[in-house]
Amino acid sequence: MLSLNEMKSKIDYLRTHLIEIGMLQGLSHPETIKSSQELDKLLYKFQRNISNNHTGAAATAFPGSFAYYILYINAQIQTADTSTVTTTTITIPNGDTLDDATPIVVEFVVN
């Protein structure tokens, strides 16, 4: 099992790798999708390891101030214009209702 520092390093590497693949191969290329899913899984593990309650419970609040956020739905990174965030909700304008089993990861970058 990776330590938190090792996870952070691997997340940074995978994020950079994902961006490079996406730019070279395109966002719908199978290698880009595979890389996105790998990053998504590691982000999920990291979040579970740093959460205070370790129960995997749903988030009930988001940061009030942040530089940006990254939204993954079903391991697919979403473009910035597809959602908005408040301290308590994520809204996807004109979006479909998501199935309860659809994995969602939100990564906030706080100043």
VENLINHU-V930827 format. One record per helix or strand of 2 or more residues. SS is the DSSP state (h for helix, s for strand). FROM is the first residue (numbers start at 1). TO is the last residue. If there is no record, write none. Layout:
BEGIN
SS/FROM/TO
SS/FROM/TO
END
This chain:
BEGIN
h/4/25
h/30/50
s/68/73
s/76/77
h/80/82
s/84/85
s/90/91
s/104/109
END
